[in-house]
């Protein structure tokens, strides 16, 4: 067709203006939909090792509270994907909360279901990694092929938050070898080093959420008085970066528990705690004296320096429970039970279950 410039303009302007407006609106709508589908959908692709009797399925679980960091619960699962024969998988979705949070990627054994899934810490069976996600996150994980663990020292392509989490993962998980160390002093030295490394990581890490994950991996029960200034300083950093985040509220709740004189109604809490402690001690003495007058047999009790969790584990051991049964009863990881057992053995002066039974039964 041959058109002069004048005839071309005449054809263009012969199209009704209303039709042009509708066409423009349609183009804008399509552009918005395309941008939305590309920008508000998380995507996790990767390749895992399938040696070791793992189910060909990968799970994505949310971590709603800091205390749930190592809890495997069926109700926390938000997405699953099939793993092909080569170990490849793809997880996608757009239903995450607006704020970035921790999530766990993990595999489970063939003999388990999602309702009794276990997290294995360390060694060839280590079956999970932690990541930080929101609806715009794109990650690519590739397993370390030099190990039989599903992930191992995996490689990662992703954002700064998850690169920091990958660094933290390689710092935390190899350290769990010290749970198998038999000597209490060596165990304590290993724990001290790990906690110093985690505090240093949190202090130097650019990602606030990865730094929070590092502090959440410390034994705050044991080390708060040693590193209390570091814990308190981080609270200010966290509140500036994520003032309304659910993890920020959790972190401040922890600090209030360990330092009631430093936050909120501190003085009142301190007075009430002291009064309650005195009342409990008085009632305890009355009950103990009453029991002694009725029965001269000494009840099963451990060293008064045991923590409440160690005391529970002590009594479960005397009841004949195995480590796995204790972990199931207390809803904690097997590695956590082993750590508590090593500590209570050291405190009460025994080196094995046999010695403990001989001393208390």
C-alpha positions in Angstrom: 0.0 0.0 0.0 1.2 3.5 -0.8 0.3 6.2 1.7 1.5 9.7 1.8 2.0 11.3 5.2 -1.3 13.2 4.9 -3.3 10.2 4.0 -1.7 8.1 6.8 -2.6 10.8 9.5 -6.1 10.9 8.0 -6.6 7.2 8.5 -5.2 7.3 12.1 -7.5 10.1 13.1 -10.5 8.4 11.6 -10.4 5.9 14.4 -12.8 7.0 17.1 -11.1 8.6 20.1 -13.1 6.3 22.5 -11.7 3.2 20.9 -8.2 4.5 21.3 -8.8 5.1 25.0 -10.1 1.5 25.5 -7.1 0.1 23.7 -4.7 2.2 25.9 -6.4 1.0 29.1 -6.1 -2.6 27.8 -2.4 -2.2 27.2 -1.9 -0.7 30.7 -3.9 -3.6 32.3 -1.8 -6.2 30.5 1.4 -4.5 31.6 0.3 -4.4 35.2 -0.7 -8.1 35.2 2.6 -9.1 33.6 4.6 -7.1 36.2 2.5 -8.5 39.1 3.0 -12.1 38.0 6.8 -11.5 37.7 7.3 -9.4 40.8 5.1 -10.9 43.4 5.7 -14.6 43.2 8.5 -16.3 45.2 10.4 -18.9 43.3 12.9 -21.5 44.7 14.5 -23.8 42.3 17.3 -26.2 42.9 18.9 -29.6 43.0 19.3 -31.9 46.0 21.1 -35.2 46.7 18.6 -38.1 47.0 21.0 -40.7 48.4 19.8 -42.0 51.8 16.2 -43.1 51.4 14.6 -39.7 51.2 11.1 -39.1 49.9 11.1 -37.5 46.4 9.3 -34.4 47.8 10.6 -31.1 49.3 8.7 -29.2 52.0 8.6 -25.5 52.7 7.6 -24.6 56.3 7.0 -21.2 57.9 8.7 -20.1 61.1 6.2 -17.8 62.8 8.2 -17.4 66.1 11.8 -17.3 67.0 11.3 -20.3 69.3 10.1 -22.4 66.3 13.4 -22.1 64.5 14.1 -25.8 64.9 10.6 -27.1 65.3 9.2 -29.5 62.6 5.4 -29.3 62.7 3.0 -30.4 60.1 0.8 -27.3 60.6 3.8 -25.1 59.6 4.1 -26.6 56.1 2.9 -24.0 53.4 4.1 -25.6 50.2 5.5 -28.8 48.7 7.0 -29.8 45.4 8.0 -33.1 43.7 11.7 -33.9 43.2 12.5 -35.6 39.9 14.9 -38.5 39.5 17.9 -36.1 39.0 17.1 -34.2 42.3 15.6 -31.1 40.6 12.7 -29.2 42.2 10.7 -26.0 41.8 8.7 -24.3 44.6 6.5 -21.3 43.7 3.8 -19.3 45.4 2.4 -15.9 46.2 0.8 -16.4 49.6 3.5 -15.3 51.9 3.1 -12.4 54.5 4.3 -9.0 53.4 7.2 -8.9 55.9 10.2 -11.2 55.1 10.4 -14.2 57.5 12.4 -17.3 58.0 11.4 -20.5 56.2 12.7 -24.0 56.3 13.4 -26.2 53.2 13.6 -29.9 54.2 13.3 -33.5 53.1 12.0 -36.4 55.2 12.7 -40.1 55.3 10.6 -42.6 53.4 9.4 -44.2 56.7 8.2 -40.8 57.9 5.2 -38.7 57.0 4.8 -34.9 57.1 3.0 -35.4 60.5 6.0 -37.0 62.2 8.8 -35.4 60.2 12.2 -35.2 61.9 15.0 -32.6 61.5 18.5 -34.3 61.4 21.3 -32.0 62.5 24.8 -32.5 61.2 26.5 -35.3 59.3 25.3 -37.2 56.2 21.6 -37.0 57.2 21.4 -33.2 57.7 18.1 -32.6 55.9 17.2 -28.9 56.0 18.3 -25.3 55.4 16.9 -22.0 56.5 16.1 -19.2 54.1 14.5 -15.7 54.2 11.5 -15.2 51.9 8.9 -12.8 50.8 6.7 -12.9 47.7 9.4 -11.4 45.5 12.3 -13.7 46.4 14.0 -15.8 43.8 16.5 -18.4 44.9 18.5 -21.2 43.2 20.1 -23.9 45.4 22.5 -26.5 44.3 23.5 -29.3 46.6 27.1 -30.2 47.5 27.8 -33.4 45.6 30.7 -34.4 47.8 28.2 -35.5 50.6 25.2 -37.7 50.9 23.2 -35.1 52.8 20.4 -33.6 50.8 22.0 -30.1 50.8 25.5 -30.3 52.3 27.6 -27.2 51.7 25.2 -26.1 49.0 25.8 -23.2 46.6 23.3 -20.4 46.3 22.2 -17.8 43.8 20.0 -15.2 45.5 19.7 -12.0 47.4 21.9 -10.6 50.1 19.7 -11.8 53.0 20.0 -15.5 51.8 23.7 -15.3 51.0 24.2 -14.2 54.6 21.9 -17.1 55.8 24.0 -19.5 53.7 27.1 -18.2 55.5 25.4 -18.7 58.8 24.4 -22.2 57.9 28.0 -23.2 57.2 29.0 -21.7 60.6 26.3 -23.3 62.7 25.8 -26.9 61.4 29.4 -28.2 61.3 29.7 -27.1 65.0 27.2 -29.7 66.0 30.0 -32.3 66.0 30.8 -31.3 69.6 27.6 -33.1 70.8 29.6 -36.3 70.4 32.6 -35.1 72.5 32.8 -37.1 75.7 34.8 -34.7 77.9 32.7 -32.0 79.6 35.5 -29.4 79.5 36.0 -29.9 75.8 32.3 -29.7 75.2 32.1 -26.4 77.1 35.1 -24.9 75.2 33.4 -25.8 71.9 30.1 -24.2 73.0 31.9 -21.1 74.1 33.7 -20.8 70.7 30.4 -21.3 68.8 28.7 -18.6 70.8 31.5 -16.1 70.3 31.5 -16.8 66.6 27.7 -16.2 66.4 27.9 -13.0 68.3 30.7 -11.8 66.0 28.7 -12.8 62.9 25.6 -10.8 64.2 27.8 -7.8 64.9 29.4 -7.8 61.4 26.6 -9.1 59.2 24.9 -6.6 56.9 21.6 -8.5 56.9 19.6 -7.7 60.1 17.4 -10.8 59.8 20.5 -13.1 59.3 22.1 -11.4 62.3 18.9 -12.1 64.3 19.1 -15.8 63.2 22.7 -15.9 64.5 21.7 -14.6 67.9 18.7 -16.9 68.0 21.2 -19.8 67.6 23.2 -18.8 70.7 22.5 -20.3 74.0 21.0 -17.2 75.5 20.2 -19.0 78.7 23.9 -19.7 79.3 25.6 -16.7 77.8 23.3 -13.7 78.3 25.3 -12.3 81.3 28.5 -12.6 79.2 27.2 -10.9 76.1 24.3 -8.9 77.5 25.5 -5.6 76.0 25.6 -7.3 72.5 22.1 -8.6 72.9 20.8 -5.2 74.0 22.6 -3.3 71.3 21.1 -5.5 68.6 17.6 -4.8 69.9 18.0 -1.2 68.8 19.2 -2.2 65.4 16.3 -4.6 65.0 13.7 -2.1 66.0 15.0 0.4 63.5 15.0 -2.0 60.6 11.8 -3.9 61.4 9.8 -1.9 64.0 6.5 -3.8 63.6 7.9 -7.3 62.7 6.7 -10.3 64.7 10.3 -11.3 65.3 11.1 -7.9 66.8 8.3 -8.5 69.4 9.7 -12.0 70.1 13.2 -10.7 70.6 12.1 -7.9 73.0 10.1 -10.5 74.9 13.2 -12.6 75.4 15.1 -9.6 76.6 12.4 -8.7 79.1 12.6 -12.3 80.4 16.3 -12.1 81.0 16.6 -8.4 82.0 13.3 -7.3 83.6 15.0 -4.2 85.0 15.9 -3.0 81.5 12.5 -2.9 79.7 9.0 -1.7 80.3 7.6 -2.1 83.9 11.0 -3.2 85.1 11.0 -2.2 88.8 7.5 -3.6 89.4 8.5 -6.9 87.7 11.7 -7.1 89.8 9.8 -6.6 93.1 7.1 -9.1 92.2 9.6 -11.7 91.1 11.6 -11.3 94.3 8.5 -11.6 96.5 7.3 -14.7 94.5 10.7 -16.2 94.8 10.7 -15.8 98.6 7.2 -17.2 98.9 8.1 -20.2 96.8 11.3 -20.9 98.8 9.3 -20.7 102.0 6.6 -23.0 100.7 9.2 -25.4 99.4 10.9 -25.6 102.8 7.6 -26.3 104.5 6.7 -29.0 102.0 10.2 -30.6 102.2 10.2 -30.7 106.0 6.7 -32.2 105.9 7.7 -34.9 103.5 10.8 -35.8 105.5 8.6 -36.2 108.6 6.3 -38.6 106.8 8.9 -40.5 104.8 12.6 -40.7 105.5 13.4 -42.0 102.0 15.2 -39.3 100.0 13.3 -38.4 96.8 14.9 -38.6 93.4 16.5 -35.2 92.9 19.5 -34.0 91.1 22.0 -31.2 91.7 20.3 -27.9 92.6 22.3 -26.2 89.8 20.3 -28.0 87.1 18.1 -25.8 84.9 14.4 -26.7 84.7 14.9 -28.4 81.3 17.8 -30.4 82.6 15.8 -31.5 85.6 13.0 -32.8 83.3 15.5 -34.7 81.3 17.1 -36.1 84.5 13.7 -37.5 85.7 12.9 -38.9 82.2 16.3 -40.7 82.2 15.5 -42.3 85.5 12.1 -43.4 84.1 14.0 -45.4 81.5 13.4 -43.2 78.5 15.8 -43.2 75.6 17.2 -40.0 74.1 14.7 -40.2 71.2 11.8 -40.7 73.6 12.9 -37.7 75.7 13.1 -35.5 72.5 9.6 -36.6 71.6 8.2 -36.0 75.1 9.7 -32.5 75.3 9.2 -31.5 71.6 12.9 -30.7 71.1 15.6 -31.9 68.8 17.6 -35.0 69.6 20.8 -32.9 69.5 19.4 -30.6 72.1 18.7 -33.5 74.4 22.3 -34.7 74.0 23.6 -31.3 74.9 21.5 -31.1 78.1 22.5 -34.7 79.1 26.2 -33.8 78.7 25.7 -30.7 80.9 23.7 -32.5 83.6 26.2 -35.4 83.7 28.9 -32.8 84.4 26.9 -31.0 87.1 26.0 -34.1 89.1 29.3 -35.9 88.6 28.5 -38.9 86.5 29.7 -40.1 83.1 27.0 -42.4 81.9 23.4 -43.6 82.4 24.8 -46.6 84.3 26.5 -44.3 86.8 23.4 -42.1 87.1 21.2 -45.1 87.9 23.7 -46.4 90.4 23.7 -43.0 92.2 20.0 -42.2 92.2 18.2 -45.6 92.1 
